[in-house]
């Protein structure tokens, strides 16, 4: 009898400790999908790659949603514990961001599907933003040590909305979301740098989240170009080169990140690098400067290798059960 119950208990324990941070995988794979979609137009690379990545991303997204819904049914207290956790709560909006990214990725497949996903994702993103900001304002237990770059996800994620929102004609609504994201990016970046510089350094498990610093200016540039009718102006350049500097800054610290043991937080490497890859291709498109072509190829190669490595490490960790343990 014990031989039968033990595997069941093991599976149930894995489900209980299935982290909401798994939704960061969706952001990473869809980010890579969009980078390859852009490359098919700008770098004349095969479009079949982005098609395959889109299907794979949709499958991964569906699996994670199903598993987390099952966790919600079977282990509601564990879900609520994550929802109320000062750090893990920031990963719940990765679900709505995933839907928005899927809306962008399906623009070339189905306008109707893309619009539906945009409305759903944007609505959920606003709900998450209001919820998180309300809890930040009326908190009773947050401390400076709880602030990490992952705090960008709930609020700054609004910057993504215009990327497909403009395509669907929601121009003013897109400006609304962009304004929220860009202003709170500045505020939260100040708080995060205060925490990093003047307080205890980030623990090893959260060090990969430093790459999230790249995402707001990179995605902000992509969204702003949409809102600005693809006109490259001074503000657009400020956003792009801010992201470029952060990429250089973090790349110079490669040895530090290379030594970190694998955690699900490694997925924080993927989406920001993909966003910068897309932003660079837009710079190539608007300026025609050959240097941006070189950087585009280089960044596409890097983010592709990073996501491939992350998928391998994640699969291995899932098989070994290393991702389903209490913190």
N, C-alpha and C positions, 0 to 999 in steps of 0.2 A: 504493500500500500504506500509506503514511504517513497519507493522508487518512482511511483506515478506522481505523487504530490510534489516532490522536490522540483522537477522541471517546471511544473505549473507555478510554483512559488517563485522560481527564478524568472520566468517570463513576466509574472505579475510585478515583481520587484523592478525589472527593467522598464516596464511601462510606467510605474510610479515615478521613476527617476529620469524619464524621457524629458529633456529640457526644452523649454520654449525657445532657447537659443538655436535650436535646429532650423528655425525659419530663416536664419542668416544664410543657410545653404542655398535657399531659393534666391535670395538677393545676389549671391555670388554666381550661380549658374545662369541666371537671367541677365546679369550684368555682362557675362562673357558672351551670351547669345547676342545681345545688342551690339557689343563690340565687333562681333563677326558680321552682323547685319550691315553695320556701317562700312566695314572693310570690303564687303562685296561691291559697294558703290564707289568707295574712294580709292581702294587699293587693288581693285579688279581681282579679288580673291574669290574662290568658289562659294556660291551662295548655299550649296548643299550643307555646308558645315553649320551655318546658323539654323537651318531647318532641323537638322538632327539635334542640335543643342536645345532648340525650342521644345521639341517633343520630350527630350530627356528631362528638361526643367519642369515641364508640366507634370510628368510622371512623379518626379521627386516631390513637387509641391503637393500633389494629390496624396501621396503616401504619408507625408508629414502631417497634413491636415487630418487625415483619417486616424492616424495613430494618436494625435493630440486630442481629437474629439473622443476617442476611446478612453484616453487618460482622464478627460473631463468627466466622463460617465463613471469610470471605475475608481478614480482617485481625486475627487473634487477638492478635498482639503489640500492636496499637494499642488493643484492648479492655483488655488487661492493663495497659497503660501508664495508661489512664484509671482502672482499678480501683485502682492503686497510687498515683495522684496525690493529694497531700494535700488538694486542693480538689475535684477532679472526683469523687473517690470518694464524696462526700456525695450525689451526684445519683443513684447507683444505687438507693437506697431510694425514689426518686420513682416507680419502677416498681411496687413493692409498695403504696405510698401510692395510686397510681392505681387499683390493683385494689380497695383498700378504699373509695375514693371511688366507684368503679363499683358496689360492693356497696350503698352508701348510696343512690345514685341509682336503683338498680333495685328498691329496697324496694317501691315502688308498682307495679312491673311484674310481678315474680315473686319470691315469698318464697324458693323453692327456689334460684333463680339467685343471689339476693342472699346467701343463707347459704353457698353454695358459694364465691362470690367472697370473702366475709368470712373463711372458714377459710383459703383459699389466700393472700389478702393478708396476714392477720395472722401466719400461719406464716412467710411470706417476710420480713415486717417484723421479726420476732423474730430470724431468721437474720442479716439485715443488721445489726441492732442489736448482736448478739453479736460479729459479725465486726469491725465498725467499732470498738467499744469495746476489743476485744482488740488491734487494731492501734494504737489510741491509747495503750494502756497499755504496749505493748512496742515502741513506735516507735523508729526510729534516725535519722530525718531530719526530723521535724516541727519547724517554727519558729513563733514568735509571728505572723509575717506570713502563715502559712497559715490562721490562724483567721479565718473569715468567718461571717456569719449563716447561710450554707448548711450549716454544721455542725449546725444544728438539725434538718435533714431526717432523718438516720439514726436519731436517738434520740428526739427530741421528736415525731416523726411517730407514735409509739405512742399519743399522746393521741387520735388519730382513731378508734382501734379501738372504743371504747365506743359511738360514734354509731349504728352498726348492730348492734354486738355485744349491746347491751341488748335491742334489738328481737327478736333471735333467742334470747334467754334465757341468754346467756353472761355473767351478771352478775358473778361473781367473777373470771372471766378478764378481763373489761373493766376491773375495778378494778386488776388486775395491770398491764395495759398503761398505764392512766392514771397509775398511781403512778410507773412508769418515766419516762414523758414529762414529768410535772409537776416531778419532782425534778431531772431533768437539764436541764430548761428553766432553772431557777434557777442551776444550776452553770455551764452554757454561756453564759448571758446575762452572768454576771459576767466570764467569760473574754473574751467578745467585746467588752464595754465596756472592759475593761483594754487590749485590743489597739487599739481605736479611739481611746481617749483618750491613752494613754501611748506609743504607737508610731506608725509611719508610717500615714498615712490610707489608706483603701481605694483601690485603683486605680480609674480611671473605669469599667472593664469590670465591676467587682464592686459599684459603688455601688447599683445597683437591689436587690441582695440585702438592703439595710437594711430593705426592706419585709417581709422574712421575720420581723423582730422582732414584727410584729403578729400573726402566725399562732398562736404558742403560747398566749397568753392568750385570743384569740378562739375558737380551736378548743377550748381547755381549758374555756371557758365553755359551749360547746355540748355537749361530752361530759359535763361535770359536771352539767348540767341533766338529761341522760338518766340518769345514775347516781343523782341526787338526786330522782328521780321528779318532775321538772319543778317542784320547789319552789325559788323564788328566795330564797336566803339571803345572808348577809354575804359568804361566800367567793365565791359566784357573782358578786356585785356587784364585788368586788375584781378578779376576772378580767376582767369586761366593761370596767370603767372603766380598767384598765391598758391594754387594747387600744385603747380610745377615745383615751386620751392619746397613744399611739404614732401613731395615725392623724393626730391634730392636729399632733403634732411633725413628722412627715414631710411632711404637706401644706403646712406653712409653709415648707418647703424646696423647693417645687415648681420654682422657677426653676433650681435646681441640677440636678435630675433632667431637666428639659426640655432642657437643653443637651447631655446625654449622647448620643453616637452610638449607633445601634442595635446591640445585641448580643443573643444568645439569652438572656442574663441579664435582659433586660427582662421576661421572663415572671415574674420574681419579684414584679412589681407585682400580678399578677392574683389568685392564690389567697388571699393574706392579705386583700385588699380584699373578696373574695367571702365569706370566713369572717366578717369583721366585719359585712358586710351581713346575713348569716344571724343572727348573734348579736344584732344590733339588732332584727331582726324577732321574735326570741324575747323580748327585753325588752319590746317592744310587746305581745306576747301575754300576758306575765305581769303587766305593770303597767297596760296600757291607756292610758298617757300619750301624748297626741297628739304630743309632741315626737319620740318614737321613730318615729312614722309618717312624719313629715317627713324624718327622717334616713334611714329605710329607703328611701323613694323616691329621695332624693338619692344614697345609696350604690349603689343598684341601677343608676341611670343612669350613675354614674361607672364602676363595674366593667364594665358592658356596653360603654361607649365604649372603655375601656382594652383589653378583650379584642378588640374589633373592630379597633382600631388595631394591636394586637400581631399578629393574624392577617394583616392587610394587610402590615405591615412584614416579617413572617416570610416570607410568600409572595414578596414582592419580593426579599428577600435570598437566598432559595433559587434563584429564577430567575436572579439575577445571580451566584450562586456565592459570595457574600460570607460565608456561614456554614460553608463547607467549606475553610477554610484553617488551616494550623498556627498554634498560639498563638505 
